[in-house]
């Protein structure tokens, strides 16, 4: 794996044998809970400059978004940039958010082990 630093963000260039495109770039993008639930337009750095992307509503952590042609260019070959969303909660305790989650969290389940 090769690492390069740009705008104080780390991009990981995938060099694994299992990946057919070795010119792809990956960025983990921290987003707020409201941006994940409601969707948002966010400016993100690429190795070719900043671009604005749309975060779809109801996005979960780990969701991967593709920016076609925004990876590494080598001759006529072009890689893609992948944005992996990571939902971040506020660093300080938020009682309003906790109260909301106590009511909201019982409305659905995400695990079924039976």
C-alpha positions as CSV (number, residue, x, y, z in Angstrom):
1,X,0.0,0.0,0.0
2,X,1.3,3.4,-0.9
3,X,0.4,6.5,1.1
4,X,0.4,10.1,0.0
5,X,-0.6,13.2,2.0
6,X,-2.8,15.9,0.5
7,X,-4.6,18.8,2.3
8,X,-3.8,17.0,5.6
9,X,-5.9,14.1,4.5
10,X,-4.5,10.6,3.8
11,X,-5.3,8.8,0.6
12,X,-4.6,5.2,0.3
13,X,-3.6,3.9,-3.1
14,X,-4.7,0.2,-3.3
15,X,-1.8,-1.9,-4.5
16,X,-3.2,-5.3,-3.5
17,X,-3.1,-8.2,-5.9
18,X,-6.8,-8.8,-5.5
19,X,-7.7,-5.3,-6.9
20,X,-7.7,-5.1,-10.6
21,X,-7.3,-1.3,-10.7
22,X,-4.1,-0.2,-8.9
23,X,-4.8,3.4,-9.7
24,X,-7.7,3.8,-7.3
25,X,-7.6,6.2,-4.4
26,X,-9.6,5.8,-1.1
27,X,-10.6,8.5,1.4
28,X,-12.5,7.9,4.6
29,X,-14.9,10.9,5.0
30,X,-16.2,11.7,8.5
31,X,-19.8,13.0,8.3
32,X,-22.3,14.1,11.0
33,X,-25.3,12.1,11.9
34,X,-27.7,14.7,10.4
35,X,-25.7,14.6,7.1
36,X,-26.1,10.8,7.1
37,X,-29.8,10.8,7.8
38,X,-30.9,13.8,5.7
39,X,-28.2,13.8,3.0
40,X,-25.8,16.6,2.2
41,X,-23.5,18.2,-0.4
42,X,-19.9,18.2,0.9
43,X,-16.7,19.4,-0.6
44,X,-14.0,16.7,-0.6
45,X,-10.3,16.8,-1.6
46,X,-9.1,14.7,-4.6
47,X,-5.6,14.5,-6.0
48,X,-7.0,16.7,-8.8
49,X,-8.5,19.4,-6.6
50,X,-11.6,19.8,-4.5
51,X,-15.0,18.5,-5.8
52,X,-18.5,18.7,-4.3
53,X,-20.3,15.3,-3.7
54,X,-23.8,14.4,-2.7
55,X,-24.2,12.3,0.3
56,X,-27.5,10.3,-0.3
57,X,-30.1,10.4,2.5
58,X,-30.1,7.4,4.9
59,X,-26.4,6.7,4.3
60,X,-24.7,4.3,6.7
61,X,-21.1,4.2,7.9
62,X,-19.1,2.2,5.4
63,X,-21.1,3.2,2.4
64,X,-18.8,3.6,-0.6
65,X,-19.2,6.4,-3.1
66,X,-17.3,6.4,-6.4
67,X,-15.8,9.4,-8.1
68,X,-15.1,8.1,-11.6
69,X,-11.7,9.2,-13.1
70,X,-10.6,11.1,-9.9
71,X,-7.9,8.5,-9.0
72,X,-4.4,8.3,-10.3
73,X,-3.8,8.9,-14.0
74,X,-1.0,6.9,-15.6
75,X,-0.8,7.4,-19.3
76,X,-4.3,6.7,-20.8
77,X,-5.3,4.7,-17.7
78,X,-7.4,6.5,-15.0
79,X,-8.3,5.3,-11.6
80,X,-11.3,6.2,-9.5
81,X,-11.5,7.7,-6.1
82,X,-13.7,6.0,-3.5
83,X,-15.2,7.8,-0.6
84,X,-16.0,5.7,2.4
85,X,-18.5,7.4,4.8
86,X,-17.9,7.3,8.5
87,X,-20.6,8.7,10.8
88,X,-19.1,10.7,13.7
89,X,-21.0,11.6,16.8
90,X,-20.4,14.9,18.7
91,X,-17.4,14.6,21.0
92,X,-19.4,16.1,23.9
93,X,-22.4,14.4,25.5
94,X,-25.6,15.6,23.9
95,X,-28.7,14.9,26.1
96,X,-31.2,16.0,23.4
97,X,-29.6,13.5,21.0
98,X,-29.6,10.8,23.7
99,X,-33.3,11.4,24.5
100,X,-34.2,11.2,20.8
101,X,-32.3,8.0,20.3
102,X,-34.0,6.3,23.3
103,X,-37.4,6.9,21.6
104,X,-36.3,6.3,18.0
105,X,-34.0,3.3,18.6
106,X,-36.8,0.9,19.5
107,X,-38.6,1.5,16.2
108,X,-36.5,-0.9,14.1
109,X,-33.9,-3.6,14.4
110,X,-30.6,-4.1,12.4
111,X,-29.6,-7.5,13.8
112,X,-31.3,-10.8,13.4
113,X,-29.3,-13.8,14.7
114,X,-32.0,-16.4,14.8
